[in-house]
Amino acid sequence: MKKILTLMLVLVMGISLAACGSDKNAKDDTDDKTIDKLSIAFVPSRDPEEIITATEPLKELLKAELTEQGYDVNKVEITVGTNYEAVGEALSAGTTDIGLIPGGTYVLYDDGAEVILTATRAGLSLDSDDPAEWNKNKPTEKSEVQANSYRALLIAGPSEKGQALAEKVNNGEKLTFDDLDNVNWNVMSSSSPAGYIYPALWLDENFGKTITDLSKVVQADSYGSAFARLATGQTDVLVTYADARIDFEDKWTSEFGRSTTIWDETNVIGVMPAIYNDTVSVSKNSEIMNDDLKAALQKAFINIGNSEEGKAVIAIYSHDGYQEAKDSDYDNERKAQKLVQELSSN
């Protein structure tokens, strides 16, 4: 009888402990899905205030999508980095959880960042390697076809030197490095694919030179300021993503002081190879990031990109949606980065 009572007591205690353990696990699971603050950082490819205003609705959209997946997010914080590198560094340090960054920035900081999504964009009415074709078929327009890559262009502005280069290209003449070295360039930071990396590769492939070999180079903090300089003639050429003139068409006359359209006053004088689209990357060193949250964020951003309200928000970056990505998607970008670094060190 005593043995039976002892066995029953042990059994009861075991059940009690199991119940306690189950309660603890349930509590831990709940804690894992309770997030006090989720931070998102954007790169300054547009005016920072414009980005902050346009992406404000993303906070509630993302919270709602994560709620559907069992997450309780108290606050979504959105910031814009002072430059591209600042966002990469924040991801590496774990001071921001999510970064919307170009592929070039991602591969520079992939020790502390992990890509989870690639943006899709509307394609363009042109995709030619010949700059004269872009000029014959202006204005460039959006296409219904979705694309996971884009072009970078070397664009000449309304200055006398810029117009002279455009005339040469449109007459079917080949530019020389001396032609390009004789004008004022506007580039972006060294991790920008369209604003630095692929133009450097283009210079190497065509002239055996790179951006650091140019005599007159100005680095802009945003494409907006780059186009403003081009409009005033402070610079003669700039490198940018292929649909940038669509984005800055209105500002060309309303804010940058021009009386003629951007299509009449600018011309393409160089076309870069296709560049893989922007990433949604997460921090490997974020305190809240884990595999479950990464999967939830993938689903959330894809759903946001598929909704009309969401499309209106992500249009600030010319994103139309998102698809799942993997690290190897950006292997070609790594090759580009390696070449740029080799060229810069010579």
Residue pairs with C-beta under 8 A, 6 or more apart in sequence:
32 290
32 292
33 70
33 71
33 72
33 292
34 71
34 72
34 74
35 66
35 71
35 72
35 73
35 74
35 288
36 74
36 75
37 74
37 75
37 76
37 77
38 62
38 66
38 73
38 75
38 76
38 77
38 97
38 98
38 288
39 76
39 77
39 78
39 79
39 95
39 96
39 97
39 98
40 58
40 62
40 76
40 77
40 78
40 79
40 96
40 97
40 98
40 99
40 100
41 78
41 79
41 80
41 81
41 86
41 87
41 90
41 91
41 96
41 98
41 99
41 100
42 51
42 55
42 78
42 79
42 80
42 81
42 87
42 99
42 100
42 317
43 80
43 81
43 83
43 84
43 87
43 99
43 100
43 101
43 102
43 105
44 51
44 80
44 81
44 82
44 83
44 84
44 221
44 222
45 102
45 222
45 223
45 317
46 222
46 223
46 224
46 247
46 316
46 317
47 222
47 224
48 80
48 222
50 224
50 316
51 80
51 316
52 78
52 80
54 313
54 315
54 316
55 78
55 313
55 316
56 78
57 309
57 312
57 313
58 76
58 78
58 304
58 310
58 313
58 314
59 76
59 78
60 76
61 304
61 307
61 309
61 310
61 313
62 73
62 76
62 300
62 301
62 304
63 73
63 76
65 299
65 300
65 303
65 304
66 73
66 296
66 297
66 300
67 73
69 296
69 299
69 300
71 293
71 296
79 96
81 87
81 90
82 221
83 189
83 221
84 101
84 102
84 104
84 105
84 188
84 189
84 191
84 192
85 105
85 108
85 189
85 191
87 96
87 99
87 101
87 105
88 99
88 101
88 105
88 106
88 108
88 109
88 113
88 191
89 109
90 96
90 99
90 283
91 99
91 101
91 109
91 112
91 113
91 281
91 282
91 283
91 284
91 285
92 109
92 111
92 112
92 113
92 283
92 284
92 285
93 112
93 283
93 285
94 112
94 283
94 284
94 285
94 286
94 287
96 283
96 286
97 282
97 283
97 286
97 288
97 289
98 280
98 281
98 282
98 283
98 297
99 105
99 113
99 279
99 280
99 281
99 282
99 283
100 278
100 279
100 280
100 281
100 317
101 109
101 113
101 278
101 279
101 281
102 191
102 192
102 193
102 194
102 278
102 279
103 193
103 275
103 276
103 277
103 278
103 279
103 330
103 333
104 191
104 192
104 193
104 196
104 197
104 333
104 336
104 337
105 191
105 192
106 113
106 115
106 279
106 281
106 330
106 333
107 330
107 333
107 334
107 337
108 191
108 337
110 327
110 330
111 284
112 283
112 284
112 285
113 281
113 282
113 283
113 284
114 281
114 282
114 283
114 284
114 294
114 327
115 279
115 280
115 281
115 325
115 326
115 327
115 329
115 330
116 279
116 280
116 281
116 282
116 294
116 297
116 298
116 324
116 325
117 279
117 280
117 298
117 301
117 302
117 322
117 323
117 324
117 325
118 148
118 276
118 277
118 278
118 279
118 280
118 322
118 323
118 324
118 325
118 329
119 148
119 277
119 278
119 279
119 280
119 314
119 317
119 319
119 320
119 321
119 322
120 146
120 147
120 148
120 277
120 305
120 319
120 320
120 321
120 322
120 323
121 146
121 147
121 148
121 150
121 243
121 277
121 318
121 319
121 320
122 142
122 143
122 144
122 145
122 146
122 147
122 318
122 320
123 142
123 143
123 144
123 145
123 146
123 147
124 140
124 141
124 142
124 143
124 151
124 242
124 243
125 137
125 140
125 141
125 142
125 143
126 133
126 134
126 137
126 140
126 242
127 151
128 134
128 271
129 271
130 271
131 153
131 154
131 169
131 267
131 268
131 269
131 270
131 271
132 169
132 170
132 172
134 140
134 153
134 267
134 268
134 271
135 166
135 169
135 170
135 267
135 268
136 170
138 263
139 245
139 246
139 249
139 263
140 242
140 243
140 245
140 246
141 246
142 243
142 246
146 320
146 321
147 277
148 276
148 277
148 323
149 274
149 275
149 276
149 277
150 194
150 241
150 242
150 243
150 274
150 275
150 277
151 241
151 242
151 271
151 272
151 273
151 274
151 275
152 193
152 194
152 195
152 198
152 199
152 239
152 240
152 241
152 242
152 271
152 272
152 275
153 239
153 240
153 241
153 242
153 244
153 268
153 270
153 271
153 272
154 199
154 202
154 237
154 238
154 239
154 268
154 269
154 270
154 271
154 272
155 230
155 237
155 238
155 239
155 240
155 244
155 245
155 266
155 267
155 268
155 269
156 162
156 163
156 165
156 166
156 236
156 237
156 266
156 267
156 268
156 269
157 230
157 231
157 233
157 235
157 236
157 237
157 238
157 265
157 266
158 230
158 231
158 233
158 258
158 260
158 265
158 266
159 233
159 235
159 236
161 182
161 183
161 184
161 236
162 183
162 230
162 236
162 237
162 266
162 267
163 267
165 175
165 179
165 180
165 183
165 236
165 237
165 267
165 269
166 267
166 269
168 175
168 179
169 175
169 267
169 268
169 269
170 267
175 269
175 270
176 207
177 203
177 207
177 209
177 213
180 203
180 207
180 214
180 237
181 213
181 214
181 215
181 216
182 215
183 216
183 235
183 236
183 237
184 216
184 217
184 218
184 234
184 235
184 236
184 237
185 211
185 214
185 216
185 217
185 218
185 235
185 236
185 237
185 238
185 239
186 217
186 218
186 219
186 220
186 226
186 229
186 230
186 235
186 237
186 238
186 239
187 195
187 196
187 199
187 211
187 217
187 218
187 219
187 220
187 238
187 239
188 194
188 195
188 196
188 219
188 220
188 223
188 226
188 239
189 195
189 196
189 219
190 196
190 197
190 340
190 344
191 197
193 275
193 333
193 336
194 239
194 240
194 241
194 242
194 272
194 275
195 220
195 223
195 226
195 239
195 240
195 241
196 211
196 239
196 340
197 333
197 336
197 337
197 340
198 272
198 273
198 275
198 336
199 211
199 239
199 270
199 272
200 210
200 211
200 339
200 340
200 343
201 272
201 273
201 336
201 339
201 340
202 270
202 272
202 273
203 209
203 210
203 211
203 213
203 214
204 210
204 339
204 343
210 340
210 343
210 344
211 217
212 343
212 344
218 229
218 234
218 235
220 226
220 229
220 238
223 240
223 241
223 244
223 247
223 248
224 248
224 251
226 235
226 238
226 240
227 238
227 240
227 244
227 248
227 251
227 252
227 256
228 255
228 256
229 235
229 238
230 236
230 237
230 238
230 266
231 252
231 256
231 257
231 258
231 265
232 256
232 257
237 269
239 272
241 318
243 318
245 262
245 263
245 266
247 318
248 256
248 262
249 261
249 262
249 263
252 258
252 261
252 262
252 265
253 259
253 260
253 261
253 262
258 265
275 333
276 329
276 330
276 332
276 333
277 319
278 317
278 319
279 325
279 330
280 297
280 301
280 322
282 289
282 294
282 297
283 289
298 322
298 324
301 322
302 321
302 322
302 323
302 324
303 310
304 310
304 313
304 314
304 322
305 311
305 314
305 319
305 320
305 321
305 322
306 321
311 320
311 321
314 320
314 321
